Amino acid sequence: MKIKSMFERGTVFSFEIFPPKKTSPIETVYNTLEKLGDLNPDFISVTYGAAGSTNKVSTCEIASAIKNKYGVVPAAHLPCINYTKEEILQILDEFKASGIENILALRGDINPDIPPKKDFRYASELIEFIKANGDFDIAGACYPEGHIECDNIIDDIHNLKKKVDAGAEHLISQLFFDNSCFYSFLEKIRIAGINVPVEAGIMPVVNKNQIERMVSLCGASLPSKFTKMMQRYEHSPEAIRDAGIAYAIDQIVDLVSNGADGIHIYTMNNPYVARRISEAVESLIRCRK
Ligand code: FAD
């Protein structure tokens, strides 16, 4: 099933997982999927390490298992900067052969130790290429607070429009902790003529190291409500986990009440956290107007 059609039914609710590192057995992720599949997400997406920390075999294999073993619609992430056109064609063939219909088309982060191949510079070029070479549902990434490499949000939105014009049919956002950033972003992109559905990316923060790493990578701003919570509970793993889950639920209630097209949970392969959030918001998500 193509993800695009899901937005016609109402709010889309999805999970993101990552493949185990090359040094860990692939089975570890199946234990996670066993539990996530029970939570009835609309789809589960699988990341793909642009810098070679994971490989295409595991993303493709896991996405195929999501469909065939757990009965959930999969989406495979596909970063392009380290691939030639020929290599991307081969990956598309593998996705097709595995019954994967949904792709999140990405540029990927540039690794200073790996010189990018020159065939694709931006995700929009990959999107155009996928569109010309198969019948896939294509999603793109978007950044409510601007992509970290872009000097201003207006340029970033112009670049986002190129992805949608190239064929991205819906978008998944970078994580954010301040919903007002997301609402202001939505207003700007709608004015810019970007009218595709946008899923809000929510990361439940369950420990202090995780948040420090994430913020340094993506530059999300932290509201004082959030930083006070982290400071107060940082010495208690249980309290910080519960506060992080409560914060994510609070964000989702507000987003769904304000008509968000979808909620995409960065599960960090943690089914316990995904379950607590899903159970808390399920009736809201499934409540049709
Ligand atoms: P692009 O859309 O190409 O944008 C990259 C930068 O280039 C931006 O600053 C943009 O403004 C600029 N730009 C775009 N087009 C042009 C143009 N024509 N001219 C000038 N500038 C331009 N990474 C992975 O490696 N694997 C994953 O599985 C993965 N999953 C992700 C999932 C989500 C939901 C998100 C939000 C990100 C994910 N990433 C993943 C990270 C992503 O690869 C990085 O954020 C990367 O730096 C940018 O990717 P992009 O597809 O948004 O790039």
Residues whose N, C-alpha, C, O or C-beta is under 5 A from the ligand:
A	BS01	FAD	T47 Y48 G49 A50 H77 P79 A105 L106 R107 G108 D109 R121 Y122 A123 S124 A141 C142 H147 E149 C150 D155 D156 N159 I172 S173 Q174
